[in-house]
Amino acid sequence: MSSTYSYKTRELKFVLKEWLPMEDIFSYDRFKEYYSINDIDTLIDQVDKVMKEVVAPTADDGEKTPVHFEDGKVYVPKSFRGLYKYIQENGWGSTNVDEEGEGILPFTVLNTLNEMMNAANPSFNPYVVLTTGAVGLIQSFGNEHVKQLFLPKMFDGTWSGTMCLTESTAGSDVGDILSKAYPTDDPRIFKIKGSKIFITGGDGDHVDNIIHLYLARIEGAAPGTKGISLFVVPKYWVNDDGSLSPNDVETTGIEHKMGLKGSSTAALAVGDNDGCRGWLLGTYDAENQAGQGMAQMFQMMNEERLNTGMFAVSVASNAYWNAAAYCKERIQGRLLTNPKAGRTQIVNHEDVKRMLLLNKATLEACRGIIAKSCYYIDVAHYEKDPDKKRFAAAMVECLTPIAKAYPSDEAWSLICESIQAYGGYGYCEEYPVAQAARDCKIFSIWEGTNFIQSLDLLGRKWGLAKGAAFAAFLKTVEDFIGANQGTAGFEKEFANLNKALASYREIMAAIGKYMAEGKPGLMPTYSRRVLTATAQLYGGYCLLDQALIAKRKAEELGKEHYEYNFYNGKLLSARYYLRNVVPNVWAVEELVKDGDTSVIEAYPEVFDY
């Protein structure tokens, strides 16, 4: 087994320093006393050093000594134990969402640093990221007592956190969960009974306590999502004197997974002995039998959806950069264009270059989509102008399903291209791309499958604010085309983006027509392909926007400058993506307009053969 951290930080610096208007973010009161755009290089270089020297050396441990379950206890790889504490204590983890803390990082920057951490060890990072999400929920909805009880030790790495939604009979349909909560003499504390499965970071010996953010239905609450409440359920109850005692939270097993083997995925049983207690977050409306749990949990779920897209980009990017380095060294074959020149590095073969350029362009588009999402989150959170705040919040809503689903869908096929670029060695465990393939597949399933994301996009985001939010989303692309389509050297690329935008509006009209005609089954039939087309449209916009910057820089620096290849590479990424990937948008238009019903007509018995 051979995990190799091969991240290239120049692309990350370009996104933060040259493309996104990060000056706007650093000008907010929350950050202006601590950071400026001049700190980005230092932050990235510092984290890159930590990743290379501290985190990356632990990556193989998840494969060699994976999480194991013995006598009711879960044991993580030994190196993860000290590493978790190190990351949290040194400010690279959950303290960056501490509302009371000084010098926290903007989410846009934190996401970039997390991308590097995830690339260095994809099995380890979920422990940190999920704790950060759980901390955010407690900060947003917990009373002062609950905050003081849990947050300090979650910030310093003594305790970790999870989100507990899925049950054996209720996965994506969370409203059908069976976990129950029963009142006690203290209106803030409830007895909890139930079970959860697929809980990432659900148990382990890397911390002294695990704080579960647990969905359950209070006795007498309404069915469905309306009646669900959210509780803080610690593995060990925290007594008034700070001591810990068992809280009737038991691990019944762990999953034996295809990848991410150092990350524990636990099944939990709570309250089997009538001894599990949890703190209610927010309030419960007994008159209307309504809880606040799903609305609260969506805060964390949406953050984790963006994180999942980022996870996919990090694993696929690391695989790509490893493959590119290998292809520059491996000598094999002769060029058809010049066979007499002798054997050559495989990076010179046309199909190898195609595989690498597809990786490079698509991953840069995915990173652009995620970076835009994070930027708008910062604006929505810290901006004081109400119009800008509303616009940013609407963009986050529109981008979230795209930023989760598109990178996690593409990662699998992109890593397959990286394996192919290696040739036979790519199929061997001694090289890093085999593990990358196994690690990445879960990302299209986590945090709501990508089918769920596509239903969210078409079923909710298209109609958000009576359609005004998504119209504004598309207008950002339209305005960009209108302002820049005359740029010399990009005529074909802008023509393709404009055609894709027109095709996308035709897709929306066709889906709307099917719904009006009483053919609702055609919407989910095409929804995942429409989501992909949405991402390719927006990804094309991101890459062209970046290319305009890169063109100016390349011309300014000249071919002899050491940075020329970076900027010229950005131009090639945009050209390839706009000419080879974005045309899929009008292919999807043709498919949607055809309205083929074979999927709808395929009754279950046809799959018996």
MARKE-180523 format. One record per residue (C-alpha): residue number from 0; residue in one letter; y negated, x negated, z negated. Coordinates in steps of 0.25 Angstrom, whole numbers, plus 5000, padded with zeros to 4 digits. Layout:
BEGIN
(NUM a (Y X Z))
...
//
This chain:
BEGIN
(0 m (5000 5000 5000))
(1 s (4986 4995 5004))
(2 s (4974 5002 5001))
(3 t (4962 4995 5006))
(4 y (4947 4999 5003))
(5 s (4940 4996 5016))
(6 y (4927 5004 5015))
(7 k (4915 5000 5023))
(8 t (4902 5003 5015))
(9 r (4893 5002 5027))
(10 e (4895 5016 5032))
(11 l (4893 5022 5018))
(12 k (4880 5014 5017))
(13 f (4875 5020 5030))
(14 v (4878 5034 5026))
(15 l (4870 5033 5013))
(16 k (4859 5023 5017))
(17 e (4856 5026 5032))
(18 w (4861 5040 5035))
(19 l (4860 5050 5023))
(20 p (4846 5051 5017))
(21 m (4850 5046 5004))
(22 e (4835 5043 5000))
(23 d (4834 5058 4998))
(24 i (4845 5058 4988))
(25 f (4840 5045 4981))
(26 s (4827 5052 4979))
(27 y (4832 5063 4970))
(28 d (4828 5061 4956))
(29 r (4843 5060 4952))
(30 f (4844 5047 4960))
(31 k (4831 5041 4963))
(32 e (4830 5033 4950))
(33 y (4843 5026 4953))
(34 y (4846 5025 4967))
(35 s (4840 5022 4981))
(36 i (4846 5021 4995))
(37 n (4846 5006 4992))
(38 d (4857 5007 4982))
(39 i (4867 5013 4991))
(40 d (4872 4999 4996))
(41 t (4873 4994 4982))
(42 l (4881 5007 4977))
(43 i (4891 5006 4989))
(44 d (4893 4991 4988))
(45 q (4895 4992 4973))
(46 v (4905 5003 4975))
(47 d (4912 4997 4987))
(48 k (4914 4984 4978))
(49 v (4920 4993 4967))
(50 m (4929 5000 4977))
(51 k (4934 4987 4982))
(52 e (4936 4980 4969))
(53 v (4940 4991 4959))
(54 v (4945 5003 4966))
(55 a (4952 4999 4979))
(56 p (4961 4990 4971))
(57 t (4967 5002 4964))
(58 a (4970 5010 4977))
(59 d (4984 5006 4979))
(60 d (4988 5009 4965))
(61 g (4988 5024 4968))
(62 e (4999 5021 4979))
(63 k (5007 5011 4971))
(64 t (5006 5018 4957))
(65 p (5002 5032 4960))
(66 v (4999 5043 4950))
(67 h (5011 5047 4943))
(68 f (5015 5058 4933))
(69 e (5024 5055 4921))
(70 d (5027 5063 4908))
(71 g (5015 5072 4911))
(72 k (5005 5061 4913))
(73 v (4998 5056 4926))
(74 y (4996 5041 4928))
(75 v (4986 5036 4938))
(76 p (4987 5022 4944))
(77 k (4983 5012 4933))
(78 s (4972 5006 4941))
(79 f (4965 5020 4942))
(80 r (4963 5021 4927))
(81 g (4953 5010 4925))
(82 l (4947 5013 4939))
(83 y (4943 5027 4935))
(84 k (4936 5023 4923))
(85 y (4929 5011 4930))
(86 i (4924 5020 4941))
(87 q (4919 5031 4932))
(88 e (4913 5021 4922))
(89 n (4906 5013 4932))
(90 g (4898 5025 4938))
(91 w (4906 5026 4952))
(92 g (4912 5040 4948))
(93 s (4909 5053 4940))
(94 t (4896 5048 4933))
(95 n (4889 5050 4947))
(96 v (4888 5065 4944))
(97 d (4884 5063 4930))
(98 e (4871 5072 4929))
(99 e (4866 5065 4917))
(100 g (4869 5051 4922))
(101 e (4860 5041 4928))
(102 g (4861 5035 4941))
(103 i (4871 5044 4947))
(104 l (4874 5043 4962))
(105 p (4870 5053 4973))
(106 f (4883 5061 4977))
(107 t (4881 5055 4991))
(108 v (4882 5041 4986))
(109 l (4893 5044 4976))
(110 n (4901 5050 4988))
(111 t (4900 5037 4996))
(112 l (4905 5029 4984))
(113 n (4916 5038 4981))
(114 e (4920 5037 4996))
(115 m (4922 5022 4993))
(116 m (4930 5024 4980))
(117 n (4939 5034 4987))
(118 a (4942 5024 4998))
(119 a (4945 5013 4988))
(120 n (4955 5022 4981))
(121 p (4957 5036 4985))
(122 s (4967 5040 4974))
(123 f (4957 5036 4963))
(124 n (4944 5042 4967))
(125 p (4948 5056 4965))
(126 y (4949 5054 4950))
(127 v (4934 5050 4950))
(128 v (4929 5060 4960))
(129 l (4936 5072 4953))
(130 t (4930 5068 4940))
(131 t (4917 5067 4946))
(132 g (4918 5082 4951))
(133 a (4923 5087 4938))
(134 v (4912 5080 4931))
(135 g (4902 5087 4940))
(136 l (4908 5101 4937))
(137 i (4907 5098 4922))
(138 q (4893 5094 4924))
(139 s (4889 5106 4932))
(140 f (4896 5117 4924))
(141 g (4900 5112 4910))
(142 n (4892 5114 4898))
(143 e (4886 5102 4890))
(144 h (4898 5102 4881))
(145 v (4908 5101 4892))
(146 k (4899 5090 4899))
(147 q (4899 5082 4887))
(148 l (4914 5084 4884))
(149 f (4919 5079 4898))
(150 l (4908 5072 4906))
(151 p (4906 5058 4899))
(152 k (4921 5055 4900))
(153 m (4922 5060 4914))
(154 f (4910 5051 4918))
(155 d (4915 5038 4911))
(156 g (4930 5039 4917))
(157 t (4937 5043 4904))
(158 w (4940 5056 4909))
(159 s (4942 5062 4924))
(160 g (4941 5076 4930))
(161 t (4948 5085 4940))
(162 m (4946 5098 4947))
(163 c (4958 5108 4945))
(164 l (4959 5119 4955))
(165 t (4972 5120 4962))
(166 e (4984 5127 4956))
(167 s (4998 5128 4962))
(168 t (4995 5142 4967))
(169 a (4980 5140 4970))
(170 g (4975 5129 4979))
(171 s (4964 5132 4988))
(172 d (4964 5146 4983))
(173 v (4958 5142 4970))
(174 g (4955 5157 4966))
(175 d (4970 5159 4964))
(176 i (4971 5149 4952))
(177 l (4979 5153 4940))
(178 s (4973 5144 4929))
(179 k (4968 5152 4918))
(180 a (4957 5150 4907))
(181 y (4957 5158 4894))
(182 p (4945 5159 4884))
(183 t (4945 5152 4871))
(184 d (4936 5154 4859))
(185 d (4927 5144 4865))
(186 p (4921 5151 4878))
(187 r (4919 5138 4884))
(188 i (4934 5134 4883))
(189 f (4946 5141 4890))
(190 k (4961 5139 4889))
(191 i (4966 5135 4903))
(192 k (4980 5138 4908))
(193 g (4985 5134 4922))
(194 s (4989 5123 4932))
(195 k (4983 5115 4943))
(196 i (4988 5106 4954))
(197 f (4983 5095 4963))
(198 i (4973 5091 4952))
(199 t (4968 5077 4957))
(200 g (4966 5068 4946))
(201 g (4972 5079 4937))
(202 d (4978 5069 4927))
(203 g (4979 5054 4925))
(204 d (4979 5043 4915))
(205 h (4966 5037 4921))
(206 v (4957 5045 4911))
(207 d (4958 5050 4897))
(208 n (4956 5065 4901))
(209 i (4955 5073 4913))
(210 i (4945 5084 4914))
(211 h (4950 5096 4924))
(212 l (4940 5105 4930))
(213 y (4949 5117 4930))
(214 l (4949 5130 4937))
(215 a (4954 5142 4930))
(216 r (4952 5157 4928))
(217 i (4948 5163 4915))
(218 e (4956 5174 4910))
(219 g (4951 5187 4916))
(220 a (4943 5180 4927))
(221 a (4943 5186 4941))
(222 p (4953 5181 4951))
(223 g (4950 5172 4962))
(224 t (4939 5161 4962))
(225 k (4929 5170 4955))
(226 g (4937 5169 4942))
(227 i (4939 5154 4941))
(228 s (4932 5146 4931))
(229 l (4932 5131 4929))
(230 f (4936 5123 4916))
(231 v (4935 5109 4911))
(232 v (4950 5107 4907))
(233 p (4952 5093 4901))
(234 k (4966 5087 4901))
(235 y (4963 5083 4886))
(236 w (4954 5092 4878))
(237 v (4941 5085 4873))
(238 n (4940 5089 4858))
(239 d (4926 5090 4851))
(240 d (4928 5075 4845))
(241 g (4931 5070 4859))
(242 s (4945 5068 4857))
(243 l (4955 5073 4867))
(244 s (4967 5082 4866))
(245 p (4977 5088 4876))
(246 n (4972 5100 4883))
(247 d (4985 5106 4889))
(248 v (4983 5100 4903))
(249 e (4996 5094 4908))
(250 t (4999 5087 4921))
(251 t (5012 5093 4927))
(252 g (5013 5083 4939))
(253 i (5005 5076 4950))
(254 e (5006 5077 4965))
(255 h (5013 5066 4973))
(256 k (5004 5065 4984))
(257 m (5003 5059 4998))
(258 g (4991 5051 4995))
(259 l (4981 5048 4984))
(260 k (4992 5044 4975))
(261 g (4984 5038 4964))
(262 s (4976 5051 4962))
(263 s (4983 5061 4953))
(264 t (4985 5075 4957))
(265 a (4990 5083 4946))
(266 a (4996 5096 4942))
(267 l (4990 5102 4929))
(268 a (4995 5112 4919))
(269 v (4985 5117 4909))
(270 g (4987 5126 4897))
(271 d (5002 5127 4897))
(272 n (5001 5125 4882))
(273 d (4989 5134 4881))
(274 g (4981 5122 4877))
(275 c (4972 5119 4889))
(276 r (4957 5122 4887))
(277 g (4945 5120 4897))
(278 w (4930 5121 4897))
(279 l (4924 5132 4905))
(280 l (4914 5127 4915))
(281 g (4902 5137 4917))
(282 t (4904 5151 4913))
(283 y (4914 5163 4915))
(284 d (4909 5177 4919))
(285 a (4918 5186 4912))
(286 e (4912 5198 4917))
(287 n (4914 5195 4931))
(288 q (4927 5187 4928))
(289 a (4920 5175 4936))
(290 g (4921 5160 4934))
(291 q (4913 5149 4939))
(292 g (4925 5140 4942))
(293 m (4925 5140 4957))
(294 a (4910 5138 4959))
(295 q (4910 5127 4949))
(296 m (4923 5120 4955))
(297 f (4917 5120 4969))
(298 q (4906 5110 4964))
(299 m (4918 5100 4962))
(300 m (4926 5105 4974))
(301 n (4915 5103 4984))
(302 e (4912 5089 4978))
(303 e (4927 5086 4979))
(304 r (4927 5091 4994))
(305 l (4916 5081 4997))
(306 n (4924 5070 4990))
(307 t (4937 5074 4997))
(308 g (4930 5072 5010))
(309 m (4925 5059 5005))
(310 f (4939 5055 5001))
(311 a (4944 5057 5015))
(312 v (4933 5049 5021))
(313 s (4935 5037 5011))
(314 v (4950 5036 5014))
(315 a (4949 5038 5029))
(316 s (4938 5028 5029))
(317 n (4945 5018 5021))
(318 a (4957 5020 5031))
(319 y (4948 5018 5043))
(320 w (4941 5005 5038))
(321 n (4955 4999 5035))
(322 a (4960 5003 5049))
(323 a (4948 4997 5055))
(324 a (4949 4984 5048))
(325 y (4964 4984 5052))
(326 c (4961 4987 5067))
(327 k (4951 4975 5067))
(328 e (4962 4966 5063))
(329 r (4975 4971 5069))
(330 i (4978 4965 5083))
(331 q (4986 4973 5092))
(332 g (4987 4976 5107))
(333 r (4977 4973 5119))
(334 l (4966 4981 5124))
(335 l (4968 4989 5136))
(336 t (4954 4986 5140))
(337 n (4957 4971 5139))
(338 p (4972 4968 5138))
(339 k (4970 4953 5142))
(340 a (4961 4950 5129))
(341 g (4974 4950 5121))
(342 r (4977 4957 5108))
(343 t (4966 4964 5100))
(344 q (4963 4970 5087))
(345 i (4967 4985 5087))
(346 v (4953 4989 5084))
(347 n (4950 4986 5098))
(348 h (4960 4996 5104))
(349 e (4953 5009 5108))
(350 d (4961 5019 5100))
(351 v (4960 5011 5087))
(352 k (4945 5011 5089))
(353 r (4946 5026 5091))
(354 m (4954 5028 5078))
(355 l (4944 5019 5071))
(356 l (4931 5026 5077))
(357 l (4937 5040 5074))
(358 n (4939 5036 5059))
(359 k (4925 5029 5059))
(360 a (4917 5041 5065))
(361 t (4924 5052 5058))
(362 l (4924 5045 5044))
(363 e (4909 5043 5046))
(364 a (4907 5057 5050))
(365 c (4915 5062 5038))
(366 r (4907 5052 5029))
(367 g (4894 5058 5035))
(368 i (4898 5072 5032))
(369 i (4902 5069 5017))
(370 a (4889 5061 5015))
(371 k (4880 5072 5020))
(372 s (4887 5081 5011))
(373 c (4885 5072 4999))
(374 y (4870 5070 5003))
(375 y (4868 5085 5003))
(376 i (4875 5086 4989))
(377 d (4865 5077 4984))
(378 v (4853 5084 4990))
(379 a (4858 5098 4985))
(380 h (4860 5092 4971))
(381 y (4847 5084 4969))
(382 e (4837 5090 4979))
(383 k (4825 5098 4974))
(384 d (4821 5104 4987))
(385 p (4828 5118 4987))
(386 d (4829 5119 5002))
(387 k (4835 5105 5003))
(388 k (4844 5108 4992))
(389 r (4849 5120 4998))
(390 f (4851 5114 5011))
(391 a (4859 5102 5005))
(392 a (4868 5112 4997))
(393 a (4871 5120 5010))
(394 m (4875 5107 5018))
(395 v (4884 5103 5006))
(396 e (4891 5117 5007))
(397 c (4893 5115 5022))
(398 l (4897 5101 5022))
(399 t (4907 5101 5010))
(400 p (4919 5107 5018))
(401 i (4916 5098 5030))
(402 a (4915 5085 5021))
(403 k (4928 5088 5014))
(404 a (4937 5093 5025))
(405 y (4933 5085 5038))
(406 p (4934 5071 5031))
(407 s (4947 5075 5024))
(408 d (4953 5081 5037))
(409 e (4949 5069 5046))
(410 a (4954 5058 5036))
(411 w (4968 5060 5039))
(412 s (4967 5059 5054))
(413 l (4957 5047 5052))
(414 i (4967 5040 5043))
(415 c (4978 5042 5053))
(416 e (4969 5035 5064))
(417 s (4967 5024 5054))
(418 i (4983 5023 5052))
(419 q (4984 5023 5067))
(420 a (4974 5012 5069))
(421 y (4983 5003 5060))
(422 g (4995 5006 5068))
(423 g (5008 5005 5061))
(424 y (5002 4998 5049))
(425 g (4994 5010 5046))
(426 y (5006 5018 5043))
(427 c (5010 5007 5032))
(428 e (5006 5008 5018))
(429 e (5002 4994 5017))
(430 y (4989 4998 5025))
(431 p (4979 5008 5019))
(432 v (4978 5019 5029))
(433 a (4992 5025 5026))
(434 q (4987 5028 5011))
(435 a (4974 5033 5017))
(436 a (4982 5044 5025))
(437 r (4989 5048 5013))
(438 d (4977 5048 5004))
(439 c (4968 5056 5013))
(440 k (4976 5068 5016))
(441 i (4973 5075 5003))
(442 f (4958 5076 5006))
(443 s (4960 5087 5016))
(444 i (4967 5095 5006))
(445 w (4959 5092 4993))
(446 e (4947 5101 4988))
(447 g (4951 5113 4997))
(448 t (4959 5110 5010))
(449 n (4951 5108 5023))
(450 f (4955 5122 5027))
(451 i (4948 5127 5015))
(452 q (4936 5118 5018))
(453 s (4935 5124 5032))
(454 l (4936 5138 5027))
(455 d (4924 5134 5018))
(456 l (4916 5129 5029))
(457 l (4918 5141 5039))
(458 g (4920 5152 5028))
(459 r (4909 5148 5019))
(460 k (4900 5137 5024))
(461 w (4897 5143 5038))
(462 g (4892 5155 5031))
(463 l (4885 5148 5019))
(464 a (4871 5154 5016))
(465 k (4873 5164 5028))
(466 g (4876 5153 5037))
(467 a (4863 5146 5035))
(468 a (4869 5134 5027))
(469 f (4879 5130 5039))
(470 a (4868 5133 5049))
(471 a (4860 5123 5042))
(472 f (4872 5113 5042))
(473 l (4873 5114 5057))
(474 k (4858 5113 5059))
(475 t (4858 5099 5053))
(476 v (4867 5095 5065))
(477 e (4859 5103 5075))
(478 d (4846 5097 5070))
(479 f (4851 5083 5070))
(480 i (4856 5085 5085))
(481 g (4842 5091 5089))
(482 a (4835 5079 5082))
(483 n (4843 5068 5088))
(484 q (4851 5072 5100))
(485 g (4842 5064 5109))
(486 t (4846 5051 5103))
(487 a (4849 5041 5114))
(488 g (4864 5037 5114))
(489 f (4869 5049 5106))
(490 e (4868 5059 5117))
(491 k (4883 5063 5118))
(492 e (4884 5063 5103))
(493 f (4873 5073 5101))
(494 a (4878 5081 5112))
(495 n (4892 5082 5106))
(496 l (4886 5085 5092))
(497 n (4877 5096 5098))
(498 k (4889 5102 5105))
(499 a (4897 5101 5092))
(500 l (4886 5109 5085))
(501 a (4886 5120 5096))
(502 s (4901 5120 5096))
(503 y (4901 5122 5081))
(504 r (4892 5134 5081))
(505 e (4901 5140 5091))
(506 i (4913 5138 5082))
(507 m (4905 5145 5071))
(508 a (4902 5156 5080))
(509 a (4917 5157 5084))
(510 i (4922 5158 5070))
(511 g (4911 5168 5067))
(512 k (4916 5177 5078))
(513 y (4930 5176 5074))
(514 m (4926 5181 5060))
(515 a (4918 5192 5065))
(516 e (4930 5196 5074))
(517 g (4939 5197 5063))
(518 k (4947 5184 5066))
(519 p (4945 5177 5053))
(520 g (4958 5169 5054))
(521 l (4951 5160 5065))
(522 m (4941 5154 5055))
(523 p (4952 5147 5047))
(524 t (4960 5144 5059))
(525 y (4948 5135 5064))
(526 s (4941 5132 5051))
(527 r (4946 5118 5049))
(528 r (4943 5114 5063))
(529 v (4930 5120 5062))
(530 l (4927 5112 5049))
(531 t (4931 5099 5057))
(532 a (4921 5103 5068))
(533 t (4910 5105 5058))
(534 a (4913 5091 5052))
(535 q (4913 5085 5066))
(536 l (4900 5091 5069))
(537 y (4893 5087 5056))
(538 g (4900 5073 5057))
(539 g (4895 5071 5071))
(540 y (4881 5074 5066))
(541 c (4882 5064 5054))
(542 l (4887 5053 5063))
(543 l (4877 5055 5074))
(544 d (4866 5055 5063))
(545 q (4872 5042 5058))
(546 a (4872 5037 5072))
(547 l (4858 5039 5074))
(548 i (4855 5030 5062))
(549 a (4865 5020 5067))
(550 k (4860 5019 5081))
(551 r (4846 5015 5076))
(552 k (4852 5005 5066))
(553 a (4861 4999 5077))
(554 e (4849 4998 5087))
(555 e (4840 4992 5076))
(556 l (4850 4981 5072))
(557 g (4856 4977 5085))
(558 k (4870 4973 5088))
(559 e (4870 4960 5081))
(560 h (4867 4966 5068))
(561 y (4879 4966 5058))
(562 e (4876 4981 5056))
(563 y (4876 4985 5070))
(564 n (4891 4988 5071))
(565 f (4890 4998 5059))
(566 y (4879 5006 5066))
(567 n (4885 5005 5079))
(568 g (4898 5010 5073))
(569 k (4890 5022 5068))
(570 l (4886 5025 5082))
(571 l (4900 5024 5087))
(572 s (4905 5033 5076))
(573 a (4895 5044 5080))
(574 r (4898 5043 5095))
(575 y (4913 5044 5092))
(576 y (4913 5055 5083))
(577 l (4903 5063 5091))
(578 r (4911 5061 5104))
(579 n (4925 5061 5099))
(580 v (4925 5070 5086))
(581 v (4914 5080 5087))
(582 p (4919 5086 5100))
(583 n (4930 5092 5091))
(584 v (4919 5102 5087))
(585 w (4919 5109 5101))
(586 a (4934 5108 5102))
(587 v (4934 5116 5089))
(588 e (4924 5126 5095))
(589 e (4934 5128 5107))
(590 l (4946 5130 5097))
(591 v (4938 5140 5088))
(592 k (4933 5148 5100))
(593 d (4947 5149 5106))
(594 g (4951 5156 5093))
(595 d (4966 5153 5094))
(596 t (4974 5162 5084))
(597 s (4987 5154 5084))
(598 v (4985 5150 5069))
(599 i (4982 5164 5065))
(600 e (4994 5169 5072))
(601 a (5003 5158 5067))
(602 y (5011 5166 5056))
(603 p (5019 5158 5046))
(604 e (5033 5159 5052))
(605 v (5028 5151 5065))
(606 f (5028 5139 5056))
(607 d (5042 5140 5052))
(608 y (5046 5132 5065))
//
